[in-house]
Each structure stands twice: as C-alpha cells, then as structure tokens.
Amino acid sequence: MGIFSKLSRLATAAVAWAVLSAALSATGAAEPWAGIEEAPVRLIAGQTAVGDGDRVLLAVQIRLKPGWKTYWRNPGESGGPPQFDWSGSDNLAEARALWPAPKRFESFGFVSFGYQDELVLPIAVTPRSGGQTLKARLRLDYLICERICIPVNADLRLTLDPGAARPSAHGALIGRYLARVPKSGGDAPFRIEAAKVSGPAGEQVLEVTARADQAFENPDMMVEAPSPFGFGRPAISYQEDRRLLTMRLPVYPGPGKAALSKHSLTLTLVDGARASETRITLGD
C-alpha cells in the first residue's frame, strides 16, 4: 500500500471522528499562529499523539486575506514556492509535502499557480523512532502577493507525545485538503494516452491527449519541466462526449530558445475536484 493510500485511510477515519474530536482538547494538535496579518500560518497535526505507525500526518495551514495568494511548488512565471527547513526537529527522519491541486492566476501579463483564501498543505512525516516523542520544528519561507509581493518567514513548532493516535480536531480539515492532492497510477481519474512535442525551437507546441471515465468539464493543465522551459495556457479540443481531450500548450524556451525534446515532464491535470499527476519522458 502506497503512502497516499495509507494517509487517505487516516483522513477518512479523521472525518468520521470529527464530531467527537471537536469536543476534545486539541493539545498537541496545533500551535499558535505566526507569520503576518495578511497570511498567518501555523503547524497542525491530524492526530493527537505519535501512535505506533510509521508515519504521522501534519499540515502547514496558511490563512490568506481576500485578494492575496501564495504559491504552489511550481509558481509559474511569477512568484516563488515555499521553502521548508526541518533541521531543528527531533525524531524526524523525513517530511514530505503533499501538494493539493493549485489554481491558475493571470495578472499583469504573467501566469502563476497557487492558492487563495486558505492553504492546508499536508505533510507526511516519518519519525526516526516509532512511538517516541516527535518535536517538529519548521523554518518556513513563503511568498504572498496581491498588488505587491511580500516574503514571509516564520518559525513553527509542534510536539506530539507518545500514545494512541486518535484523529485530532484538525483531522477532518487536513483530510479535505489531502483529498485534493492529485492522484497517480491506477487511482488517477485521468489517463494520459499520448504526449508529443512538435515544431522548431522557439515555436514548439506540446500536445497531450487524456481520457476520463466521466466527461471533462473545465480542465486545466500545469506542466513542470527542467529549466528554462515554461508553458502557456492549453488550447483544448474534445471527442467522445468530452471523455477524450487534446491539449495543445505553447512551449516557452527561455532566452536561448532551447529545444524541448526527450525531457522528463510532470503533468498535473485538474478538472474541478478531480486531479491527476503523471510523470512522462517525451519520446518514450
């Protein structure tokens, strides 16, 4: 069973527990807010104690004032992704961010990818020693933008003691955002059937064909590629009652007009509440 399946089961249990846990103490499940007024941030936990499992579910919660946004791991043409430093932690072997599907923003002629209103970023933590106290210490640098951009840094901390790992008062919230993380492989709602690039360097187009069991409604695609490549908004055509689509994205090659050829790409296809993540290598 993969990490996403394990954490999804934890999130499902958290939703079922939410009514009961709301009446319980949240001690150890969250710490006070830090950051700035436009985007306060804190570290929260999906469980009340470490438990005896091999993973612990935490989350970074950022609340954004209206009009402000923060950024995905791939910010697009503007902005910058969050930076995480967990080096001050005790009993923490690995902390892996599980990114909810982002939105596309267009302002001042630039395209970016990120979040408005609120971001709850699930973090899958692997303790060094199971069943022992976990002291999570995070130095977080993140960027928020409205008409101007403000870099923010915050020192966040959260301690989980040994004991039975019941869902915390924050478990259901984290579970909702965990459900927005794009799925891969057999769990994915979409299947990438073909991907190819055509045209001369500087004028290339990436063409991606994808299939869904249920009709597409308002899809979008974010493409991650090695530097210096970027990609424009996709032009979309449909077949088979909108269950098969073709996306054509202009390739931005950077100032050197590099050619996109046998490069590895990550394709994040989003359609409402459904999202998939597929890694491909062109030419395979």
NULOBA-732313 format. One line per field, with one value per residue (C-alpha): chain; residue number from 1; x, y, z. Coordinates in Angstrom, 1 decimal. Each point is the difference from the previous one (the first is absolute). Layout:
BEGIN
mol <- A  ... $
seq <- NUM  ... $
east <- X  ... $
north <- Y  ... $
up <- Z  ... $
END
This chain:
BEGIN
mol <- A  A  A  A  A  A  A  A  A  A  A  A  A  A  A  A  A  A  A  A  A  A  A  A  A  A  A  A  A  A  A  A  A  A  A  A  A  A  A  A  A  A  A  A  A  A  A  A  A  A  A  A  A  A  A  A  A  A  A  A  A  A  A  A  A  A  A  A  A  A  A  A  A  A  A  A  A  A  A  A  A  A  A  A  A  A  A  A  A  A  A  A  A  A  A  A  A  A  A  A  A  A  A  A  A  A  A  A  A  A  A  A  A  A  A  A  A  A  A  A  A  A  A  A  A  A  A  A  A  A  A  A  A  A  A  A  A  A  A  A  A  A  A  A  A  A  A  A  A  A  A  A  A  A  A  A  A  A  A  A  A  A  A  A  A  A  A  A  A  A  A  A  A  A  A  A  A  A  A  A  A  A  A  A  A  A  A  A  A  A  A  A  A  A  A  A  A  A  A  A  A  A  A  A  A  A  A  A  A  A  A  A  A  A  A  A  A  A  A  A  A  A  A  A  A  A  A  A  A  A  A  A  A  A  A  A  A  A  A  A  A  A  A  A  A  A  A  A  A  A  A  A  A  A  A  A  A  A  A  A  A  A  A  A  A  A  A  A  A  A  A  A  A  A  A  A  A  A  A  A  A  A  A  A $
seq <- 1  2  3  4  5  6  7  8  9  10  11  12  13  14  15  16  17  18  19  20  21  22  23  24  25  26  27  28  29  30  31  32  33  34  35  36  37  38  39  40  41  42  43  44  45  46  47  48  49  50  51  52  53  54  55  56  57  58  59  60  61  62  63  64  65  66  67  68  69  70  71  72  73  74  75  76  77  78  79  80  81  82  83  84  85  86  87  88  89  90  91  92  93  94  95  96  97  98  99  100  101  102  103  104  105  106  107  108  109  110  111  112  113  114  115  116  117  118  119  120  121  122  123  124  125  126  127  128  129  130  131  132  133  134  135  136  137  138  139  140  141  142  143  144  145  146  147  148  149  150  151  152  153  154  155  156  157  158  159  160  161  162  163  164  165  166  167  168  169  170  171  172  173  174  175  176  177  178  179  180  181  182  183  184  185  186  187  188  189  190  191  192  193  194  195  196  197  198  199  200  201  202  203  204  205  206  207  208  209  210  211  212  213  214  215  216  217  218  219  220  221  222  223  224  225  226  227  228  229  230  231  232  233  234  235  236  237  238  239  240  241  242  243  244  245  246  247  248  249  250  251  252  253  254  255  256  257  258  259  260  261  262  263  264  265  266  267  268  269  270  271  272  273  274  275  276  277  278  279  280  281  282  283  284 $
east <- 0.0  1.5  0.4  -3.0  -2.3  1.2  -0.6  -3.4  -1.1  1.1  -1.9  -3.2  0.3  0.5  -3.2  -2.0  1.6  -0.5  -3.3  1.5  3.4  -1.4  -0.9  3.4  3.1  2.2  3.2  2.9  -2.0  0.8  2.1  -0.7  -0.1  3.2  0.8  -1.7  -3.5  -0.6  1.0  0.3  1.4  0.2  0.9  -2.8  -0.3  -2.6  0.4  0.3  3.1  2.8  -1.6  1.8  -0.2  2.9  -1.4  -1.5  -2.3  0.7  -0.9  1.0  -3.1  0.1  -3.0  0.1  -1.9  -2.3  1.9  3.3  1.5  2.9  1.8  0.1  3.3  0.2  -1.0  -0.1  1.2  0.0  0.1  2.0  -0.7  0.2  3.3  0.1  2.8  -0.8  3.6  -0.9  -2.3  0.4  -0.9  -0.9  1.6  -2.0  -2.7  -1.7  -2.4  -3.1  -1.2  -3.7  -0.8  0.6  -1.9  1.2  0.3  0.6  1.0  2.2  0.6  1.5  -1.4  0.5  -1.3  -1.0  -2.7  -2.4  -2.0  1.7  2.6  0.2  3.1  0.1  3.5  0.7  2.6  2.1  1.3  3.5  -1.3  -3.6  -2.0  2.4  -0.7  0.1  1.1  -0.6  1.8  -0.5  1.7  -2.5  0.7  -3.0  -1.1  -3.4  -1.2  -2.8  1.0  3.4  1.8  1.2  2.6  -1.0  2.0  -1.3  1.4  -2.6  0.0  -2.2  0.5  -1.7  0.4  -0.1  -3.4  -2.9  -0.4  -3.6  -1.1  0.3  -2.4  1.9  -0.1  -3.1  1.4  3.3  -2.0  -1.9  3.2  1.6  -2.9  1.0  3.6  0.2  -0.1  2.3  0.0  -3.1  -1.6  0.2  -3.3  1.7  2.3  2.7  -0.2  2.6  2.4  2.1  1.8  0.1  1.4  3.4  1.7  -1.6  -3.3  -0.7  -3.3  -0.6  -3.0  -1.5  -2.9  -1.9  -3.0  -2.5  -2.9  -2.2  -0.3  2.5  -1.6  2.6  3.5  3.3  3.6  3.2  3.2  3.3  3.1  3.8  1.2  -0.4  -3.3  -3.4  -3.5  -3.0  -3.7  -1.2  -2.3  -2.4  -2.1  -2.4  -1.1  -2.2  -2.5  2.8  1.6  3.0  1.9  3.0  1.9  2.5  2.3  2.5  3.6  1.9  3.7  1.8  2.4  2.2  -2.9  0.8  -1.8  -2.3  0.7  0.6  -0.6  -1.8  -3.2  -2.6  -3.6  -2.6  -3.4  -2.8  -3.7  -2.0  0.4  1.8  3.7  2.8  3.8  1.9  3.7  1.1  3.1  -0.5  1.0  -0.6 $
north <- 0.0  3.4  3.1  1.7  -3.0  -0.2  3.7  -0.1  -2.7  2.2  3.0  -2.1  -1.0  3.6  1.1  -2.7  1.2  3.7  0.4  -1.7  1.6  3.5  -0.4  -1.2  1.9  0.9  -0.1  -1.1  0.5  3.6  2.9  3.8  1.9  1.6  2.0  3.3  1.4  -0.5  -3.7  -1.5  -3.6  -2.8  -3.7  -2.4  -3.8  -2.5  -2.1  0.6  -2.1  -1.8  -3.4  -3.2  0.5  0.8  3.4  3.1  2.4  3.7  3.1  3.6  2.2  3.4  2.3  2.7  3.3  0.7  0.8  -1.6  -3.2  -2.3  -2.4  -3.7  -1.9  1.2  3.7  0.6  3.2  2.0  -0.5  -2.6  -3.4  -0.5  -1.1  -2.5  -0.5  -2.8  -0.2  1.2  -3.0  -2.9  -3.6  1.0  -2.0  1.4  2.6  -0.3  2.7  -1.3  2.9  0.6  0.8  3.8  2.6  2.0  3.8  2.6  3.6  2.7  -2.2  -2.9  -3.5  -1.5  -3.1  0.0  0.5  2.6  0.3  -2.9  -2.6  -3.1  -1.9  -3.6  -1.1  -3.7  -0.4  -3.1  -0.1  -1.4  -2.1  -1.1  0.5  2.8  3.7  1.9  3.7  1.6  3.2  1.8  3.1  1.0  2.6  0.8  2.7  1.7  2.4  2.4  3.2  -0.3  -3.1  -0.6  -2.6  -1.5  -2.2  -1.8  -2.4  -2.7  -2.8  -2.8  -2.8  -3.4  -2.2  -3.8  -1.6  -1.3  2.0  1.2  2.5  3.5  2.9  1.0  -3.5  0.6  3.3  -1.6  -2.9  2.4  1.4  -3.4  -1.0  2.8  -1.3  -1.3  -3.8  -2.1  -3.5  -2.1  2.5  2.9  1.2  0.8  -2.0  1.6  -1.9  2.0  2.9  1.4  3.3  1.5  3.0  1.7  1.3  3.3  -1.0  -3.4  -1.4  -2.7  -2.2  -2.2  -2.4  -1.1  -2.2  0.0  -2.4  3.0  3.0  2.9  3.2  2.9  -1.6  1.6  -1.3  1.1  -1.3  -0.3  -0.3  0.6  3.6  2.1  -1.3  1.4  -0.6  2.1  -0.5  -3.1  0.1  -2.8  -2.2  -2.8  -3.3  -2.9  2.1  1.9  -3.1  0.4  3.2  1.4  2.9  2.1  2.1  2.5  -0.7  3.0  -0.8  2.7  2.6  -2.6  -1.6  -3.5  -2.9  -2.2  -3.6  -3.1  1.8  -1.3  1.8  0.0  0.6  1.1  -0.2  1.7  0.0  1.3  -2.3  -2.6  0.1  -2.3  0.1  -1.8  -0.2  -0.6  0.2  1.4  -2.5  -3.1 $
up <- 0.0  -1.0  2.1  -1.5  0.6  3.7  0.6  -1.8  2.4  2.9  -1.5  -0.3  3.6  0.9  -1.6  1.8  3.3  -0.6  2.0  3.1  -0.2  -0.2  3.7  1.0  0.9  -3.0  2.1  -2.2  -3.2  -0.8  1.1  0.0  -3.3  -1.3  -3.2  -0.8  0.0  -3.7  0.2  3.5  0.1  2.5  0.2  0.8  0.4  -1.2  3.1  3.8  0.6  -1.9  0.2  -1.1  -3.8  -2.4  -1.0  1.6  -1.9  0.6  -2.0  -0.6  0.2  -1.6  0.1  -2.7  0.1  -2.9  -3.2  1.2  -1.4  0.8  -2.3  -1.1  -0.2  -3.7  0.3  -3.8  -1.6  3.2  3.8  1.9  1.7  3.7  1.5  2.9  2.6  2.5  1.2  3.6  0.5  2.4  -1.0  -3.6  -2.8  -3.0  -0.6  -3.4  -1.3  -1.7  -2.2  -0.6  -3.6  -0.7  -1.9  -3.0  0.5  -2.6  1.0  -1.6  -3.0  2.1  0.8  3.4  1.9  3.6  2.6  1.3  3.3  1.7  -0.5  2.1  -1.2  1.3  1.1  0.3  2.8  0.6  3.6  0.6  2.9  0.1  3.2  1.2  0.5  -3.3  0.1  -3.3  -0.6  -3.3  -1.4  -2.7  -2.7  -2.2  -2.4  -0.1  -2.7  -0.7  -1.9  1.7  1.2  3.6  1.0  3.4  2.3  3.1  2.6  0.7  2.5  1.1  2.5  -0.1  3.1  0.0  0.2  -2.0  -3.2  -0.1  -2.6  1.3  -0.3  -3.2  -1.6  -2.1  -1.4  -0.9  -1.6  -2.3  -1.3  -0.3  -2.2  -2.4  -0.5  -3.6  -0.3  -2.1  -1.6  0.4  2.4  -2.5  -1.4  -3.4  -2.2  -2.2  -3.3  -2.0  0.3  -2.7  -1.0  -3.5  -1.8  -0.1  3.1  1.1  -1.6  1.5  1.2  2.6  -0.9  2.7  -0.4  3.2  0.7  2.9  0.9  0.7  -2.4  0.5  1.1  0.3  -0.1  0.3  -0.1  1.8  -1.5  2.0  -2.1  0.4  -0.2  -2.1  -1.4  0.7  -1.5  -0.9  0.6  -1.8  -3.1  0.5  -2.4  1.0  -1.4  1.2  1.9  1.7  1.5  -2.3  -0.3  -1.7  1.5  -2.1  2.1  -1.4  1.2  1.3  -0.5  1.9  -1.4  -1.6  -2.0  1.2  -1.6  2.1  -1.1  2.1  3.3  3.1  0.9  2.8  -1.2  2.5  -1.5  2.0  -0.6  2.9  3.0  -2.2  -0.6  -1.2  -0.1  -2.7  -0.6  -3.6  -2.1  -3.5  -2.8  2.1 $
END
